[in-house]
Amino acid sequence: MTDPTPSTPTQSRTFSPTPEFTAQANGEAPLYDQATDHEAFWAEQAHRYVTWDKDFDTTLDWSNAPFAKWFVGGQLNVARNCVDRHVEAGNGDRVAIHFEGEGGDTRTITYAELLREVCRTANALESLGVRKGDRVAIYMPMIPETVFTMLACARIGAPHSVVFGGFSADALRTRIADAQARVVVTTDGQFRRGKPAPLKPAVDEAVSGGDSPVEKVLVVKRTEGEVAWDDARDVWWHDVVDSASDQHEAQPHDSEHPLFILYTSGTTGKPKGIFHTSGGYLAQTAYTNAVVHDVHPGTDVYWCTADVGWVTGHSYIVYGPLANGATQVLYEGTPDTPHQGRWWEIVQKYGVSILYTAPTAIRTFMKWGEDIPAKYDLSSLRLLGSVGEPINPEAWLWYRKNIGGDRAPIVDTWWQTETGAIMISPLPGVTDLEPGSAQRPIPGISAEILDDEGKPLHDPEAVGYLVLTKPWPSMLRGIWGDQERYKETYWSRFGDKYYFAGDGAKYDANGNIWLLGRVDDVMNVSGHRLSTAEIESALVSHPSVAEAAVVGATDETTGQAVCAFVILRSDARDEGEATVQELRNHVAKEIGPIAKPRQIMVVAELPKTRSGKIMRRLLRDVAENREVGDVTTLADSTVMDLIKSGLSSGS
Ligand code: WTA
């Protein structure tokens, strides 16, 4: 493997924790030692962070590897852990959620109120026929009802499948079909950049036709927009939830009972339904939220800016922080509505003390300028976090200086939909921080970097593949409906002892791990995983396109950007810019606006190996305006000249 980030600084500054921070931090140095007894360590965390209705008898059953079972024999109710127990402990008046709508509407929800709302929602879902084990699809914006619905599903034991509200009707349809969801919960629309945008029409389209497994669609009124209505299928939230009883008896579920499915892009066009179970997932999300985010319930105001449609929202808006009884901000909108200081205004307004966000957002704020955050009082912030892609040292330093007041530690947290919770990250009260590096596996996690042959690499700067060497509680339990693909994707590249993460990595001279991006055909655009194959098949589904190749090209703001090369069918007319626009919109319609290519280049040929494999590496060179690399394995070495001359002549 070659190093895609030759810019790793050789001399960088590190930042040590202050004694004041260390004195109050949840994550302490002895945890690393304690974790050498892997199972005993995790059993202890599971007892500390989770309330069990029935204690587990076996910490880890790995006898059927790579299918793990954690905390076997244990029973719990995840929703009761996230809500009821805080009320029972006398913290019912504590704020769980400060909701801030994009238009400035707000709602303050205490734990006592959250309990009533979750119970009502659970009763309403049951009245619509949802039973333990049934799947519920959730296609909603960032509003409190989304959190109520997820927790209500957890309470019933009905695994949810949250589909990001920016995905298309087609994407929703395939996810509903794969999980065989019986109910969809949605809204009439959502506010986006000051305007209402409809959401329900996509659901209508996704469940249309005779073959949909969906029996009921539950609709929250959010934007008051006109909606089409099917009396037999559609139900208003305010009709069934508001009138439902706010008492709901929750049953304990097995530790390994499925909690949710979340789809993520793989290297083929078909998204993978990553599924997670209850006990292990809850234990690790709560533990990491405590020791990495250093959340102190009752005093901190925590804000994770992710969308609940992604795993970060699942683990660090809903399950981890609520299990810990944290107070958090939930913001519906975009960072620049109605102005570019909106986030900082929110930090100031609620006294946010912990902010968890993504590098792409930080780079956007850098572009907007430091004058904007400087207008607000950000002195409440005491810890910053980053997730989703490598954070370049420059952005890290900007974040620390302009948002963290040169004071707040930054935790750069590496993990994945599949890992369920944070895996590699500094502990803010312990670690000397190294900008740009996620540093070390947290206590309880072990990783290695392997070369092509599977040999561990320890030399500084030697680039290899990141693997995880031991099972962990919040690990995925498989791919919904396709366990062969689970084994093949994650447990075969280096044999069945290593979980293959799909990321390149290296150590620096201080033993810190640097993550170097994906090594497979998955792109990372603004922290969102997109598969080249999925976008290629969307392009080829357009009647004008004969063939398509997609690459992720480096982009200053979004990390990577989608660049597509297409060959038009011989009977299609190339209308230049109009054709390109039409194809871009087609991808947005097929997958969602986040997948819209930044650039589409119409070409006469694509570079292929003799075995017919597209050489994306060469296309990436073109997309990034580089000298084209080695072409000797091409079936026809003149193809690249053809592509380049065609592009420079403006076709
Ligand atoms: C990337 C998001 C470097 C990585 C939680 C991983 C990161 C993929 C980091 C998972 C980080 C996430 N540093 N790279 N701190 N965090 N990644 O499933 O390539 O949406 O494999 O989970 O994002 O993306 P996913």
Residues whose N, C-alpha, C, O or C-beta is under 5 A from the ligand:
A	BS01	WTA	S386 V387 G388 E389 P390 I391 D412 T413 W414 W415 Q416 T417 E418 A438 A501 D503 L515 G517 R518 G527 R529
